[in-house]
């Protein structure tokens, strides 16, 4: 890490090779498109390498980089996504304990594929809430939307995922 902080190209390249795939997956999950994900990934690594001197403990690099990537994805969303306030009745559609069982019948790859196909706002909030562990209050603050919009977009995403994946399971059996 010392060499990377000093701008050593080989050390920076090594860091990129170690983390680019995982960070790219976050970007594609959150943006839905390869080209946007590539742009955000590049910006994220540029930011990380420019601010590498701020990282106090080397072993925290992966988590620190992940925060940069998520922040860049949020910045992108704020500039490009239109946020609709969906009806609050989505909150009543899910019983978390009962609802979780059906997910176990679906492959993670298919779930990832369907997440990428969600509408922009739903996809962004689903990723932040379900996969990045942000609260609805945090999401609302970051994106400049209401808590209710965050909650309803998340519930809409869950509903769409369940409908689409249930349809695929029905058509093709357990996937």
C-alpha positions in Angstrom: 0.0 0.0 0.0 2.9 2.3 0.7 4.0 2.1 -3.0 0.5 2.7 -4.1 0.3 5.8 -1.9 3.5 7.0 -3.6 1.9 6.6 -7.1 3.7 3.4 -8.1 1.9 2.3 -11.3 2.4 -1.4 -10.6 1.0 -1.2 -7.1 -2.0 0.8 -8.3 -2.6 -1.7 -11.0 -2.4 -4.5 -8.5 -5.1 -2.8 -6.4 -7.2 -2.3 -9.4 -6.9 -6.0 -10.4 -7.8 -7.1 -6.9 -11.0 -5.1 -6.6 -12.3 -4.1 -10.0 -14.6 -7.1 -10.5 -16.4 -6.8 -7.2 -16.8 -3.1 -7.6 -17.9 -3.4 -11.2 -20.6 -5.8 -10.0 -21.9 -3.2 -7.5 -21.9 -0.5 -10.3 -23.8 -2.7 -12.8 -26.3 -3.7 -10.1 -27.0 -0.1 -9.2 -26.9 1.5 -12.7 -28.3 -1.4 -14.8 -26.0 -0.7 -17.7 -22.5 -1.8 -18.5 -21.4 1.6 -20.0 -22.6 3.6 -17.0 -21.1 1.0 -14.7 -17.7 1.3 -16.5 -17.8 5.1 -16.2 -18.6 5.0 -12.5 -16.0 2.3 -11.8 -13.3 4.4 -13.5 -14.4 7.6 -11.6 -14.4 5.6 -8.4 -10.9 4.3 -8.8 -9.6 7.7 -9.8 -11.1 9.2 -6.6 -9.8 6.3 -4.5 -6.2 6.6 -5.9 -6.3 10.4 -5.5 -7.4 10.1 -1.8 -5.4 7.0 -0.9 -3.3 9.1 1.5 -6.5 9.6 3.6 -6.8 5.9 4.3 -5.4 5.3 7.8 -5.4 1.5 7.9 -4.4 -0.5 4.8 -6.6 -3.5 5.6 -9.7 -1.3 5.3 -9.1 -0.5 1.6 -11.9 -2.8 0.3 -14.6 -1.4 2.5 -13.3 2.2 1.9 -13.4 1.6 -1.9 -16.9 0.1 -1.7 -18.1 3.3 0.0 -16.6 5.4 -2.7 -18.2 3.2 -5.4 -21.6 3.4 -3.7 -21.3 7.2 -3.3 -20.4 7.5 -7.0 -23.5 5.4 -7.9 -25.7 7.6 -5.7 -24.2 10.8 -7.4 -25.0 9.2 -10.7 -28.6 8.4 -9.6 -29.2 11.9 -8.4 -28.2 13.3 -11.8 -30.1 10.8 -14.0 -33.0 9.1 -12.2 -36.5 10.5 -11.8 -38.1 9.6 -8.5 -41.8 8.8 -8.4 -43.6 8.6 -5.1 -45.4 5.2 -5.3 -48.4 4.3 -3.4 -47.8 3.5 0.3 -50.0 0.3 0.2 -46.9 -1.6 -1.0 -45.8 -1.7 2.6 -48.6 -4.0 3.5 -47.9 -6.5 0.7 -45.0 -8.3 2.3 -44.6 -10.4 5.4 -40.8 -10.7 5.6 -40.7 -14.1 7.3 -43.1 -15.7 4.9 -41.8 -13.8 1.9 -38.2 -15.0 2.3 -38.7 -18.7 1.5 -39.5 -18.3 -2.2 -36.1 -16.6 -2.8 -34.3 -19.8 -1.9 -35.7 -21.5 -5.0 -34.0 -19.0 -7.3 -30.3 -18.9 -8.3 -28.3 -15.9 -7.3 -27.4 -15.3 -10.9 -31.0 -15.0 -12.0 -31.8 -12.7 -9.1 -28.9 -10.5 -10.1 -30.1 -10.5 -13.7 -33.6 -9.4 -12.7 -32.3 -6.7 -10.3 -30.5 -5.1 -13.3 -33.8 -5.0 -15.2 -35.7 -3.1 -12.5 -36.7 0.5 -13.2 -33.9 2.9 -12.3 -35.3 4.3 -9.0 -36.5 0.8 -7.7 -33.1 -0.7 -8.6 -31.1 2.0 -6.9 -33.1 1.9 -3.7 -33.3 -1.9 -3.7 -29.5 -2.1 -3.9 -28.9 0.5 -1.3 -31.4 -1.0 1.2 -31.2 -4.7 0.6 -27.6 -5.2 -0.4 -25.7 -2.2 0.9 -27.5 -2.0 4.2 -28.6 1.6 4.2 -31.7 2.7 6.1 -34.6 4.3 4.3 -33.8 7.5 6.2 -30.2 7.4 5.0 -31.3 6.7 1.4 -33.7 9.6 1.5 -31.1 12.0 2.8 -28.5 10.8 0.2 -30.9 11.0 -2.8 -32.9 14.0 -1.7 -36.2 12.1 -1.6 -38.7 11.4 1.2 -38.5 8.3 3.5 -41.9 7.3 2.0 -40.5 7.4 -1.5 -37.6 5.2 -0.5 -39.9 2.7 1.2 -42.4 2.6 -1.6 -39.7 2.2 -4.3 -38.1 -0.6 -2.3 -41.5 -2.4 -2.0 -42.2 -1.9 -5.6 -38.8 -3.4 -6.5 -39.6 -6.4 -4.3 -43.0 -6.8 -5.8 -41.6 -6.6 -9.4 -38.8 -9.1 -8.5 -41.2 -11.5 -7.0 -43.6 -11.3 -9.9 -40.9 -11.8 -12.5 -39.0 -14.5 -10.7 -42.2 -16.4 -9.8 -43.2 -16.3 -13.4 -39.9 -17.8 -14.5 -40.1 -20.5 -11.8 -43.6 -21.4 -12.9 -42.5 -21.5 -16.6 -39.2 -23.4 -16.0 -39.5 -25.0 -12.6 -36.9 -24.3 -9.9 -34.1 -22.1 -11.3 
